[in-house]
């Protein structure tokens, strides 16, 4: 695996900070996950991410309503920090910047 970049820190609704990195992984690669934390892996093609129109949702967090973007793919809903990381990545690839 080769790390090729770092994205901006992402703050979760639950108070955690995620520092995402972008890397190249040789194909095929057998991912091993912790089943207590990861139910399954979603393989999202970049071509889909490039064309996606994120859904805008309202979620309740600590009694407050907040807007959030989510991505729907093959029956899965990708939301929260994961959605924000993917959309930041897409903006950087397409525009050369994250914001």
C-alpha positions, 0 to 999 in steps of 0.5 A, spaced: 500 500 500 502 507 498 499 513 501 498 518 496 495 524 501 491 526 507 484 529 507 482 534 512 480 532 519 472 530 519 469 531 526 463 526 528 456 528 531 459 523 537 465 527 538 470 523 535 475 526 530 477 522 523 484 523 520 482 520 513 488 518 508 488 516 501 492 510 498 493 505 493 492 498 494 494 493 490 488 489 486 486 484 488 486 485 496 483 481 501 480 486 507 480 484 514 475 487 518 473 487 525 466 484 525 464 488 532 465 495 528 464 493 521 458 489 518 460 489 511 465 493 506 461 497 500 465 498 494 463 504 491 466 506 484 469 513 483 465 513 477 458 513 481 461 518 486 463 523 481 456 523 478 452 522 485 447 528 487 447 527 494 441 527 498 440 532 503 437 530 510 435 533 517 438 529 523 437 530 530 443 530 534 443 532 542 436 535 541 438 539 535 436 538 528 442 538 523 443 538 515 447 532 512 448 529 506 448 522 504 449 518 498 445 512 496 448 506 492 445 499 491 440 499 497 446 502 502 445 509 505 452 512 506 452 518 511 455 522 516 463 522 517 463 517 511 459 521 506 463 527 508 470 524 507 467 521 500 464 528 498 471 532 500 475 527 496 470 528 490 471 535 490 479 535 491 479 530 485 474 534 481 476 541 483 483 541 486 480 543 493 476 540 498 471 546 500 
